[in-house]
């Protein structure tokens, strides 16, 4: 009994210790006003930053009495800007009036608390201390590292803009404002992450976005308490209505034109500094099957490809289950001419259809993940090896039927047609319950599983808005606008003068 108590005590202690190790306290910077004693100011800055070695301190001589001390983090500040704007001009300063005028040209700010200045120092700015003064100056010397604007690899289109977002939030907002030059376009900034201090922006158009949805998103953003927020993937889980749903409730895009179209449609964008993807919310289920090419091409072609995407979703989710149900239970529906062909293909396979399908689906997932993680030249080789060598080998060895190879190939191609990656991943997961139910109950199991999916879609919401609109709730006019892309002249002629609740005719 004593041994059990000791083991239990050790286990609980280990859990508590593990919890304490994982908990990271936010930085506690004590309030400290700028002192007239320069040595106290210098010691406070160095002790607050734990004497980090990339903190640079320079003593600058001017015509003013005393010495100026400049502090900056060399890995985050632009030293060329300091050389050209500060060092050379300080030599000619002979009065405090000229100094303040020169610092105003450098977009500086005066602060009386050194603790607030240290927080700005961590973002790449510089601190200028004057001897014998009870204030300091914050200089905008941030070093901005950004890549060139190019077309996103994940969302390529045939016709349309080829500019995509990058990891700089300022550039991303500029790309959107270049497409929408209207005074109603609003930008609200917030900072998330106790340690990362990530800058986040919410963009919407006043008069088009639903005010209740805007207030709800702001309320949820204020409730987020995390140590670090480095991308929109973390933010998405905190904003979702149902985090356990397999269906994505937001759209993430790297295309500036797509983000601008959603803004004009009354939706809201969430941008995060350091992440090239933008969250679009709230959305509906059918928004995931729309592409920019639908509106850049002829309206008849746009409608055709939109229908192809919806059909591909049904095929990617149900095709393996239909094959399993037919082979296991409903073989009587096979056409007479194909009976002997399918019989010769499956009769010598040692596994039941469910195991056969699971092996091929998991093999396809392994090939897909290997192709993503490896460099591009090697990834193409993996695709050739997986598609030709492995596929042909397993058929000749008698482990997998040739019909199953065709079914898995059609399923994989159908899952790639959807233009949004999040929905494509959901389709890959949704097919497994259908395959299991089809192996147990045949077509009845498929209908049962699809009914559960449909009930879940009808109950699902995106920021409080119905996710399966216009089917739930049913809206006849919405059905027409969501599925059919009318000519642009019809949109202009029938567009209302004033739109409410963020609903527009374009989806």
ABEGO torsion letter per residue (X at the ends): XAAAAAAAAAAAAAAAAAAAAABBBBBBBBBBBBBABAAAAAAAAAAAAGGBAABBBBBBBBABBEBBBBBBBAAABBAAAAAAAAAAAAAABABAAAAAAAAAAAGBBBBABAAAAAAAAAAGBBBBBBBGBABBBBBBABBBBBBBBBBBAABBBABEBABBBBABAAAAAAAAAAABBBAABBBBBBBBEAAAGBBBBBBBBBGABBAAAAAAAAAAAAABBBABBABAAAAAAAABABAABABBABBBBABAAAAAAAAAAGBBBBBBBGBABBBBOBBBAAAAABBAAAAABBAAAAAAAAAAAAAAAAAAAAAAAAAAAAAAAAAAABBAAAAAAAAAAAAABABBAAAAAAAAAAAAAAAAAAAAABBAAAAAAAAAAAAAAAAAAAAAAGABBAAAAAAAAAAAAAAAABABAAAAAAAAAAAAAAAAAAAAAEAAAAAAAAAAAAAAAAABBBGGBBAAOAAOBBBAAAAAAAABBBBAAAAAAABBABBBGGBBABX
